[in-house]
Amino acid sequence: MTDFIINSVLKDRFMVLLGAIILAIGGIWSFKNMPLDAIPDLSDVQVIIFTDYADQSPQVVENQVTYPLTTAMLAVPHAKVVRGYSFFGLSF
C-alpha cells in the first residue's frame, strides 16, 4: 500500500503540487477569517440566585430563604465567596 502511494505521488507530481497549493490557500483563508477573542475573560464564575418571597420583611426573607440558601452554597466544592442579601420580598 505504501509503495502504491509513493509511486502514484511520483507519477502525478502536478496533482500533488495542486493539492498542496489548494491546502495552503485554504489555510490562509481560514487564518484570516478566524474570529479572535483578544481579551479573554479571566474572572471567576459567578452564580446569582434571585428569589421572590412577596410581601415579607427582610428579616423573614433572611431567616427563611437567604440564610438556608447561603449555608447550602457554602458546601459547593471550590466555592471561594458566598454572599447573601435580603430585601423586602427579595433575596439575592
ZAZA-601315 format. One line per 10 residues: number of its first residue (from 1); their letters; for each residue z, y negated, x negated of C-alpha. Coordinates in steps of 0.001 Angstrom, whole numbers, plus 500000, padded with zeros to 6 digits. Each point is the difference from the previous one (the first is absolute). Last residue first. Example, Ala and Ser with C-alpha at 12.3 -4.5 7.8 and 13.67 -1.06 7.14 Angstrom:
# residues 2
2> sa> 507140,501060,486330; 500660,503440,501370
END
This chain:
# residues 92
92> fslgffsygr> 546322,462463,530062; 501906,499983,503277; 499391,497939,503100; 501860,499305,503249; 501690,496856,498700; 499698,500459,496243; 500911,502749,497539; 498770,500335,496421; 500054,503119,497861; 499228,500405,496307
82> vvkahpvalm> 499334,503143,497980; 499174,499665,496298; 499018,502644,497459; 499019,503034,502082; 498955,502804,497607; 500804,502737,502557; 500807,498750,503527; 503741,500349,500678; 500483,496220,500069; 497614,499912,502980
72> attlpytvqn> 502555,501854,502145; 502678,497425,499136; 497566,497200,500852; 499118,501534,503376; 503594,500680,501029; 500946,496394,499088; 497034,498316,501683; 500022,501777,503369; 503370,500446,501725; 502408,497896,497961
62> evvqpsqday> 497578,497265,498891; 498316,499737,503418; 503433,499738,501640; 501071,497305,497514; 496712,498090,500388; 500498,499785,503772; 497822,502051,502299; 497402,498781,502492; 497205,502301,498807; 500432,502560,497246
52> dtfiivqvds> 496660,499659,498209; 499634,501829,496717; 497946,498994,496950; 499925,502320,496994; 498373,498481,496931; 498993,502372,497202; 499263,498616,496564; 498217,501694,497116; 500822,498288,496735; 497759,497269,498653
42> ldpiadlpmn> 497302,500701,497422; 497032,499043,502179; 497014,500066,497666; 498278,496736,499006; 496354,500537,499040; 499152,502404,502796; 496376,500757,499230; 497353,501194,502428; 497232,501899,498170; 496562,498455,500506
32> kfswiggial> 499276,499247,496324; 501270,503376,498758; 498102,501906,502688; 496730,498220,499101; 500540,500722,496291; 500720,503657,500726; 496961,500362,502263; 497765,498424,497341; 501404,502381,497376; 499518,503029,502278
22> iiagllvmfr> 496389,498999,500717; 499330,499499,496282; 501501,503406,499149; 497911,501666,502704; 496798,498360,498703; 500811,501105,496449; 500595,503579,501172; 496797,499913,502049; 497991,498727,497002; 501450,502640,497664
12> dklvsniifd> 498678,502827,502152; 499387,502820,497504; 503211,499465,497999; 502092,499731,503166; 498371,503153,501421; 500705,501920,496780; 503656,498891,499866; 500595,500868,503659; 498329,503422,499679; 501919,500794,496816
2> tm> 503263,499182,501769; 499149,502389,502811
END
